[in-house]
Amino acid sequence: MLPVIVMYDKSASIYVVKLLEELDDICKKNKISYSLYGKTAVSAITKHTIEDDCARIIMHNDDFTKLCKAMSKGKTLHKNL
């Protein structure tokens, strides 16, 4: 589950949060491990916000392969946008 996010005053960050929520759903359904990384992780943990127009995540290569396969099915893409 993603941390509770209080939105920063950037319209792009709204879409970043939506994409992270979708990524989280896909990863949970497919048992894929990932972590927020760098500035994204620091801001989510310390400020409970996403203050950027991009997100940084990290995962093992095997999990990335699983993610690509799950996303290629096309059923879960862009449901929140």
PDB file as gemmi writes it, atoms N, CA and C in Angstrom:
CRYST1    1.000    1.000    1.000  90.00  90.00  90.00 P 1                      
ATOM      1  N   MET A   1       0.843  -1.174   0.000  1.00  0.00           N  
ATOM      2  CA  MET A   1       0.000   0.000   0.000  1.00  0.00           C  
ATOM      3  C   MET A   1       0.890   1.240   0.000  1.00  0.00           C  
ATOM      4  N   LEU A   2       0.555   2.184  -0.850  1.00  0.00           N  
ATOM      5  CA  LEU A   2       1.315   3.429  -0.911  1.00  0.00           C  
ATOM      6  C   LEU A   2       1.018   4.274   0.319  1.00  0.00           C  
ATOM      7  N   PRO A   3       1.956   5.118   0.741  1.00  0.00           N  
ATOM      8  CA  PRO A   3       1.680   5.997   1.878  1.00  0.00           C  
ATOM      9  C   PRO A   3       0.598   7.007   1.513  1.00  0.00           C  
ATOM     10  N   VAL A   4      -0.069   7.545   2.527  1.00  0.00           N  
ATOM     11  CA  VAL A   4      -1.061   8.590   2.285  1.00  0.00           C  
ATOM     12  C   VAL A   4      -0.338   9.798   1.712  1.00  0.00           C  
ATOM     13  N   ILE A   5      -0.834  10.315   0.624  1.00  0.00           N  
ATOM     14  CA  ILE A   5      -0.160  11.388  -0.096  1.00  0.00           C  
ATOM     15  C   ILE A   5      -0.997  12.661  -0.006  1.00  0.00           C  
ATOM     16  N   VAL A   6      -0.402  13.740   0.447  1.00  0.00           N  
ATOM     17  CA  VAL A   6      -1.022  15.059   0.397  1.00  0.00           C  
ATOM     18  C   VAL A   6      -0.431  15.745  -0.823  1.00  0.00           C  
ATOM     19  N   MET A   7      -1.283  16.164  -1.729  1.00  0.00           N  
ATOM     20  CA  MET A   7      -0.796  16.657  -3.010  1.00  0.00           C  
ATOM     21  C   MET A   7      -0.049  17.984  -2.887  1.00  0.00           C  
ATOM     22  N   TYR A   8       1.037  18.071  -3.587  1.00  0.00           N  
ATOM     23  CA  TYR A   8       1.800  19.301  -3.745  1.00  0.00           C  
ATOM     24  C   TYR A   8       1.114  20.125  -4.819  1.00  0.00           C  
ATOM     25  N   ASP A   9       1.383  21.396  -4.875  1.00  0.00           N  
ATOM     26  CA  ASP A   9       0.679  22.299  -5.767  1.00  0.00           C  
ATOM     27  C   ASP A   9       1.231  22.256  -7.200  1.00  0.00           C  
ATOM     28  N   LYS A  10       1.351  21.104  -7.763  1.00  0.00           N  
ATOM     29  CA  LYS A  10       1.786  20.941  -9.150  1.00  0.00           C  
ATOM     30  C   LYS A  10       0.786  20.034  -9.824  1.00  0.00           C  
ATOM     31  N   SER A  11       0.226  20.475 -10.927  1.00  0.00           N  
ATOM     32  CA  SER A  11      -0.780  19.650 -11.596  1.00  0.00           C  
ATOM     33  C   SER A  11      -0.186  18.342 -12.114  1.00  0.00           C  
ATOM     34  N   ALA A  12       1.057  18.345 -12.521  1.00  0.00           N  
ATOM     35  CA  ALA A  12       1.673  17.121 -13.024  1.00  0.00           C  
ATOM     36  C   ALA A  12       1.792  16.062 -11.939  1.00  0.00           C  
ATOM     37  N   SER A  13       1.972  16.478 -10.692  1.00  0.00           N  
ATOM     38  CA  SER A  13       2.130  15.504  -9.622  1.00  0.00           C  
ATOM     39  C   SER A  13       0.851  14.699  -9.399  1.00  0.00           C  
ATOM     40  N   ILE A  14      -0.301  15.230  -9.771  1.00  0.00           N  
ATOM     41  CA  ILE A  14      -1.559  14.483  -9.661  1.00  0.00           C  
ATOM     42  C   ILE A  14      -1.482  13.242 -10.545  1.00  0.00           C  
ATOM     43  N   TYR A  15      -0.979  13.407 -11.755  1.00  0.00           N  
ATOM     44  CA  TYR A  15      -0.869  12.276 -12.670  1.00  0.00           C  
ATOM     45  C   TYR A  15       0.204  11.294 -12.217  1.00  0.00           C  
ATOM     46  N   VAL A  16       1.248  11.795 -11.604  1.00  0.00           N  
ATOM     47  CA  VAL A  16       2.301  10.913 -11.083  1.00  0.00           C  
ATOM     48  C   VAL A  16       1.716  10.012 -10.004  1.00  0.00           C  
ATOM     49  N   VAL A  17       0.922  10.578  -9.116  1.00  0.00           N  
ATOM     50  CA  VAL A  17       0.303   9.781  -8.050  1.00  0.00           C  
ATOM     51  C   VAL A  17      -0.644   8.748  -8.661  1.00  0.00           C  
ATOM     52  N   LYS A  18      -1.435   9.144  -9.645  1.00  0.00           N  
ATOM     53  CA  LYS A  18      -2.351   8.192 -10.289  1.00  0.00           C  
ATOM     54  C   LYS A  18      -1.586   7.050 -10.955  1.00  0.00           C  
ATOM     55  N   LEU A  19      -0.490   7.379 -11.609  1.00  0.00           N  
ATOM     56  CA  LEU A  19       0.323   6.339 -12.238  1.00  0.00           C  
ATOM     57  C   LEU A  19       0.966   5.420 -11.200  1.00  0.00           C  
ATOM     58  N   LEU A  20       1.409   5.998 -10.078  1.00  0.00           N  
ATOM     59  CA  LEU A  20       1.969   5.167  -9.011  1.00  0.00           C  
ATOM     60  C   LEU A  20       0.908   4.254  -8.414  1.00  0.00           C  
ATOM     61  N   GLU A  21      -0.321   4.747  -8.271  1.00  0.00           N  
ATOM     62  CA  GLU A  21      -1.409   3.910  -7.768  1.00  0.00           C  
ATOM     63  C   GLU A  21      -1.681   2.755  -8.728  1.00  0.00           C  
ATOM     64  N   GLU A  22      -1.678   3.041 -10.016  1.00  0.00           N  
ATOM     65  CA  GLU A  22      -1.897   1.990 -11.011  1.00  0.00           C  
ATOM     66  C   GLU A  22      -0.755   0.986 -10.992  1.00  0.00           C  
ATOM     67  N   LEU A  23       0.471   1.480 -10.920  1.00  0.00           N  
ATOM     68  CA  LEU A  23       1.629   0.589 -10.819  1.00  0.00           C  
ATOM     69  C   LEU A  23       1.505  -0.306  -9.586  1.00  0.00           C  
ATOM     70  N   ASP A  24       1.112   0.275  -8.470  1.00  0.00           N  
ATOM     71  CA  ASP A  24       0.964  -0.491  -7.236  1.00  0.00           C  
ATOM     72  C   ASP A  24      -0.080  -1.599  -7.404  1.00  0.00           C  
ATOM     73  N   ASP A  25      -1.210  -1.284  -8.038  1.00  0.00           N  
ATOM     74  CA  ASP A  25      -2.241  -2.294  -8.288  1.00  0.00           C  
ATOM     75  C   ASP A  25      -1.708  -3.437  -9.153  1.00  0.00           C  
ATOM     76  N   ILE A  26      -1.033  -3.089 -10.231  1.00  0.00           N  
ATOM     77  CA  ILE A  26      -0.481  -4.098 -11.137  1.00  0.00           C  
ATOM     78  C   ILE A  26       0.523  -4.977 -10.398  1.00  0.00           C  
ATOM     79  N   CYS A  27       1.391  -4.348  -9.614  1.00  0.00           N  
ATOM     80  CA  CYS A  27       2.423  -5.104  -8.894  1.00  0.00           C  
ATOM     81  C   CYS A  27       1.811  -6.023  -7.843  1.00  0.00           C  
ATOM     82  N   LYS A  28       0.796  -5.554  -7.140  1.00  0.00           N  
ATOM     83  CA  LYS A  28       0.142  -6.410  -6.146  1.00  0.00           C  
ATOM     84  C   LYS A  28      -0.504  -7.617  -6.803  1.00  0.00           C  
ATOM     85  N   LYS A  29      -1.235  -7.390  -7.892  1.00  0.00           N  
ATOM     86  CA  LYS A  29      -1.944  -8.473  -8.579  1.00  0.00           C  
ATOM     87  C   LYS A  29      -0.986  -9.512  -9.144  1.00  0.00           C  
ATOM     88  N   ASN A  30       0.222  -9.092  -9.485  1.00  0.00           N  
ATOM     89  CA  ASN A  30       1.194  -9.987 -10.127  1.00  0.00           C  
ATOM     90  C   ASN A  30       2.363 -10.351  -9.224  1.00  0.00           C  
ATOM     91  N   LYS A  31       2.256 -10.022  -7.941  1.00  0.00           N  
ATOM     92  CA  LYS A  31       3.288 -10.352  -6.945  1.00  0.00           C  
ATOM     93  C   LYS A  31       4.658  -9.851  -7.390  1.00  0.00           C  
ATOM     94  N   ILE A  32       4.695  -8.569  -7.758  1.00  0.00           N  
ATOM     95  CA  ILE A  32       5.920  -7.922  -8.213  1.00  0.00           C  
ATOM     96  C   ILE A  32       6.391  -6.977  -7.116  1.00  0.00           C  
ATOM     97  N   SER A  33       7.661  -7.073  -6.762  1.00  0.00           N  
ATOM     98  CA  SER A  33       8.240  -6.195  -5.744  1.00  0.00           C  
ATOM     99  C   SER A  33       8.885  -4.985  -6.404  1.00  0.00           C  
ATOM    100  N   TYR A  34       8.682  -3.830  -5.804  1.00  0.00           N  
ATOM    101  CA  TYR A  34       9.325  -2.598  -6.266  1.00  0.00           C  
ATOM    102  C   TYR A  34       9.449  -1.667  -5.073  1.00  0.00           C  
ATOM    103  N   SER A  35      10.254  -0.648  -5.213  1.00  0.00           N  
ATOM    104  CA  SER A  35      10.392   0.371  -4.171  1.00  0.00           C  
ATOM    105  C   SER A  35      10.455   1.739  -4.819  1.00  0.00           C  
ATOM    106  N   LEU A  36       9.950   2.717  -4.098  1.00  0.00           N  
ATOM    107  CA  LEU A  36      10.198   4.092  -4.513  1.00  0.00           C  
ATOM    108  C   LEU A  36      11.674   4.352  -4.298  1.00  0.00           C  
ATOM    109  N   TYR A  37      12.245   5.265  -5.066  1.00  0.00           N  
ATOM    110  CA  TYR A  37      13.685   5.460  -5.065  1.00  0.00           C  
ATOM    111  C   TYR A  37      14.005   6.949  -5.085  1.00  0.00           C  
ATOM    112  N   GLY A  38      15.115   7.296  -4.487  1.00  0.00           N  
ATOM    113  CA  GLY A  38      15.632   8.660  -4.559  1.00  0.00           C  
ATOM    114  C   GLY A  38      14.684   9.702  -3.990  1.00  0.00           C  
ATOM    115  N   LYS A  39      14.562  10.815  -4.697  1.00  0.00           N  
ATOM    116  CA  LYS A  39      13.739  11.940  -4.247  1.00  0.00           C  
ATOM    117  C   LYS A  39      12.281  11.533  -4.045  1.00  0.00           C  
ATOM    118  N   THR A  40      11.789  10.615  -4.858  1.00  0.00           N  
ATOM    119  CA  THR A  40      10.407  10.155  -4.719  1.00  0.00           C  
ATOM    120  C   THR A  40      10.203   9.492  -3.363  1.00  0.00           C  
ATOM    121  N   ALA A  41      11.111   8.620  -2.976  1.00  0.00           N  
ATOM    122  CA  ALA A  41      11.009   7.929  -1.693  1.00  0.00           C  
ATOM    123  C   ALA A  41      11.155   8.902  -0.533  1.00  0.00           C  
ATOM    124  N   VAL A  42      12.139   9.764  -0.621  1.00  0.00           N  
ATOM    125  CA  VAL A  42      12.379  10.719   0.465  1.00  0.00           C  
ATOM    126  C   VAL A  42      11.171  11.619   0.673  1.00  0.00           C  
ATOM    127  N   SER A  43      10.619  12.153  -0.406  1.00  0.00           N  
ATOM    128  CA  SER A  43       9.490  13.064  -0.267  1.00  0.00           C  
ATOM    129  C   SER A  43       8.239  12.331   0.199  1.00  0.00           C  
ATOM    130  N   ALA A  44       8.015  11.089  -0.254  1.00  0.00           N  
ATOM    131  CA  ALA A  44       6.850  10.325   0.193  1.00  0.00           C  
ATOM    132  C   ALA A  44       6.941  10.001   1.686  1.00  0.00           C  
ATOM    133  N   ILE A  45       8.130   9.673   2.150  1.00  0.00           N  
ATOM    134  CA  ILE A  45       8.296   9.288   3.549  1.00  0.00           C  
ATOM    135  C   ILE A  45       8.321  10.501   4.474  1.00  0.00           C  
ATOM    136  N   THR A  46       9.081  11.521   4.120  1.00  0.00           N  
ATOM    137  CA  THR A  46       9.260  12.645   5.045  1.00  0.00           C  
ATOM    138  C   THR A  46       8.176  13.710   4.948  1.00  0.00           C  
ATOM    139  N   LYS A  47       7.638  13.921   3.735  1.00  0.00           N  
ATOM    140  CA  LYS A  47       6.661  14.999   3.545  1.00  0.00           C  
ATOM    141  C   LYS A  47       5.271  14.499   3.189  1.00  0.00           C  
ATOM    142  N   HIS A  48       5.135  13.200   2.940  1.00  0.00           N  
ATOM    143  CA  HIS A  48       3.863  12.601   2.513  1.00  0.00           C  
ATOM    144  C   HIS A  48       3.325  13.291   1.264  1.00  0.00           C  
ATOM    145  N   THR A  49       4.231  13.617   0.352  1.00  0.00           N  
ATOM    146  CA  THR A  49       3.849  14.275  -0.895  1.00  0.00           C  
ATOM    147  C   THR A  49       4.679  13.713  -2.038  1.00  0.00           C  
ATOM    148  N   ILE A  50       4.216  13.967  -3.244  1.00  0.00           N  
ATOM    149  CA  ILE A  50       5.022  13.771  -4.441  1.00  0.00           C  
ATOM    150  C   ILE A  50       5.188  15.167  -5.011  1.00  0.00           C  
ATOM    151  N   GLU A  51       6.378  15.678  -4.976  1.00  0.00           N  
ATOM    152  CA  GLU A  51       6.625  17.075  -5.337  1.00  0.00           C  
ATOM    153  C   GLU A  51       7.283  17.213  -6.695  1.00  0.00           C  
ATOM    154  N   ASP A  52       7.081  16.271  -7.557  1.00  0.00           N  
ATOM    155  CA  ASP A  52       7.805  16.297  -8.818  1.00  0.00           C  
ATOM    156  C   ASP A  52       6.877  15.852  -9.934  1.00  0.00           C  
ATOM    157  N   ASP A  53       7.318  16.050 -11.145  1.00  0.00           N  
ATOM    158  CA  ASP A  53       6.526  15.622 -12.292  1.00  0.00           C  
ATOM    159  C   ASP A  53       6.986  14.265 -12.813  1.00  0.00           C  
ATOM    160  N   CYS A  54       7.755  13.549 -12.003  1.00  0.00           N  
ATOM    161  CA  CYS A  54       8.158  12.193 -12.355  1.00  0.00           C  
ATOM    162  C   CYS A  54       8.310  11.387 -11.074  1.00  0.00           C  
ATOM    163  N   ALA A  55       8.332  10.068 -11.219  1.00  0.00           N  
ATOM    164  CA  ALA A  55       8.520   9.180 -10.072  1.00  0.00           C  
ATOM    165  C   ALA A  55       9.696   8.267 -10.360  1.00  0.00           C  
ATOM    166  N   ARG A  56      10.437   7.987  -9.331  1.00  0.00           N  
ATOM    167  CA  ARG A  56      11.579   7.088  -9.458  1.00  0.00           C  
ATOM    168  C   ARG A  56      11.253   5.807  -8.694  1.00  0.00           C  
ATOM    169  N   ILE A  57      11.303   4.676  -9.404  1.00  0.00           N  
ATOM    170  CA  ILE A  57      11.095   3.386  -8.759  1.00  0.00           C  
ATOM    171  C   ILE A  57      12.269   2.487  -9.113  1.00  0.00           C  
ATOM    172  N   ILE A  58      12.415   1.428  -8.332  1.00  0.00           N  
ATOM    173  CA  ILE A  58      13.485   0.469  -8.574  1.00  0.00           C  
ATOM    174  C   ILE A  58      12.922  -0.924  -8.331  1.00  0.00           C  
ATOM    175  N   MET A  59      13.362  -1.889  -9.156  1.00  0.00           N  
ATOM    176  CA  MET A  59      12.944  -3.278  -8.975  1.00  0.00           C  
ATOM    177  C   MET A  59      14.001  -4.191  -9.589  1.00  0.00           C  
ATOM    178  N   HIS A  60      13.962  -5.442  -9.155  1.00  0.00           N  
ATOM    179  CA  HIS A  60      14.871  -6.442  -9.724  1.00  0.00           C  
ATOM    180  C   HIS A  60      14.502  -6.719 -11.170  1.00  0.00           C  
ATOM    181  N   ASN A  61      15.459  -7.190 -11.937  1.00  0.00           N  
ATOM    182  CA  ASN A  61      15.253  -7.469 -13.350  1.00  0.00           C  
ATOM    183  C   ASN A  61      14.130  -8.489 -13.577  1.00  0.00           C  
ATOM    184  N   ASP A  62      14.053  -9.527 -12.748  1.00  0.00           N  
ATOM    185  CA  ASP A  62      12.991 -10.521 -12.883  1.00  0.00           C  
ATOM    186  C   ASP A  62      11.617  -9.886 -12.689  1.00  0.00           C  
ATOM    187  N   ASP A  63      11.519  -8.988 -11.718  1.00  0.00           N  
ATOM    188  CA  ASP A  63      10.252  -8.296 -11.477  1.00  0.00           C  
ATOM    189  C   ASP A  63       9.913  -7.355 -12.632  1.00  0.00           C  
ATOM    190  N   PHE A  64      10.929  -6.734 -13.215  1.00  0.00           N  
ATOM    191  CA  PHE A  64      10.688  -5.866 -14.365  1.00  0.00           C  
ATOM    192  C   PHE A  64      10.138  -6.673 -15.544  1.00  0.00           C  
ATOM    193  N   THR A  65      10.672  -7.872 -15.737  1.00  0.00           N  
ATOM    194  CA  THR A  65      10.170  -8.744 -16.796  1.00  0.00           C  
ATOM    195  C   THR A  65       8.709  -9.109 -16.542  1.00  0.00           C  
ATOM    196  N   LYS A  66       8.381  -9.439 -15.284  1.00  0.00           N  
ATOM    197  CA  LYS A  66       6.983  -9.734 -14.931  1.00  0.00           C  
ATOM    198  C   LYS A  66       6.085  -8.526 -15.171  1.00  0.00           C  
ATOM    199  N   LEU A  67       6.573  -7.344 -14.831  1.00  0.00           N  
ATOM    200  CA  LEU A  67       5.796  -6.117 -15.033  1.00  0.00           C  
ATOM    201  C   LEU A  67       5.523  -5.892 -16.515  1.00  0.00           C  
ATOM    202  N   CYS A  68       6.534  -6.081 -17.335  1.00  0.00           N  
ATOM    203  CA  CYS A  68       6.356  -5.913 -18.790  1.00  0.00           C  
ATOM    204  C   CYS A  68       5.315  -6.881 -19.324  1.00  0.00           C  
ATOM    205  N   LYS A  69       5.345  -8.125 -18.859  1.00  0.00           N  
ATOM    206  CA  LYS A  69       4.364  -9.119 -19.296  1.00  0.00           C  
ATOM    207  C   LYS A  69       2.960  -8.728 -18.835  1.00  0.00           C  
ATOM    208  N   ALA A  70       2.835  -8.288 -17.593  1.00  0.00           N  
ATOM    209  CA  ALA A  70       1.526  -7.893 -17.067  1.00  0.00           C  
ATOM    210  C   ALA A  70       0.965  -6.697 -17.826  1.00  0.00           C  
ATOM    211  N   MET A  71       1.823  -5.738 -18.134  1.00  0.00           N  
ATOM    212  CA  MET A  71       1.361  -4.546 -18.830  1.00  0.00           C  
ATOM    213  C   MET A  71       1.064  -4.824 -20.294  1.00  0.00           C  
ATOM    214  N   SER A  72       1.723  -5.813 -20.878  1.00  0.00           N  
ATOM    215  CA  SER A  72       1.473  -6.120 -22.290  1.00  0.00           C  
ATOM    216  C   SER A  72       0.084  -6.722 -22.494  1.00  0.00           C  
ATOM    217  N   LYS A  73      -0.528  -7.227 -21.428  1.00  0.00           N  
ATOM    218  CA  LYS A  73      -1.889  -7.745 -21.523  1.00  0.00           C  
ATOM    219  C   LYS A  73      -2.866  -6.611 -21.844  1.00  0.00           C  
ATOM    220  N   GLY A  74      -2.525  -5.392 -21.425  1.00  0.00           N  
ATOM    221  CA  GLY A  74      -3.310  -4.224 -21.779  1.00  0.00           C  
ATOM    222  C   GLY A  74      -4.561  -3.999 -20.979  1.00  0.00           C  
ATOM    223  N   LYS A  75      -4.925  -4.909 -20.101  1.00  0.00           N  
ATOM    224  CA  LYS A  75      -6.172  -4.781 -19.350  1.00  0.00           C  
ATOM    225  C   LYS A  75      -6.064  -3.761 -18.220  1.00  0.00           C  
ATOM    226  N   THR A  76      -4.874  -3.480 -17.752  1.00  0.00           N  
ATOM    227  CA  THR A  76      -4.721  -2.616 -16.594  1.00  0.00           C  
ATOM    228  C   THR A  76      -4.149  -1.251 -16.946  1.00  0.00           C  
ATOM    229  N   LEU A  77      -3.889  -0.990 -18.213  1.00  0.00           N  
ATOM    230  CA  LEU A  77      -3.232   0.252 -18.571  1.00  0.00           C  
ATOM    231  C   LEU A  77      -4.163   1.458 -18.494  1.00  0.00           C  
ATOM    232  N   HIS A  78      -3.733   2.489 -17.865  1.00  0.00           N  
ATOM    233  CA  HIS A  78      -4.362   3.806 -17.832  1.00  0.00           C  
ATOM    234  C   HIS A  78      -5.802   3.797 -17.315  1.00  0.00           C  
ATOM    235  N   LYS A  79      -6.114   2.943 -16.372  1.00  0.00           N  
ATOM    236  CA  LYS A  79      -7.479   2.916 -15.859  1.00  0.00           C  
ATOM    237  C   LYS A  79      -7.817   4.162 -15.053  1.00  0.00           C  
ATOM    238  N   ASN A  80      -6.811   4.821 -14.469  1.00  0.00           N  
ATOM    239  CA  ASN A  80      -7.075   5.989 -13.631  1.00  0.00           C  
ATOM    240  C   ASN A  80      -6.952   7.305 -14.372  1.00  0.00           C  
ATOM    241  N   LEU A  81      -6.542   7.293 -15.608  1.00  0.00           N  
ATOM    242  CA  LEU A  81      -6.306   8.546 -16.327  1.00  0.00           C  
ATOM    243  C   LEU A  81      -7.459   8.890 -17.224  1.00  0.00           C  
TER     244      LEU A  81                                                      
END                                                                             
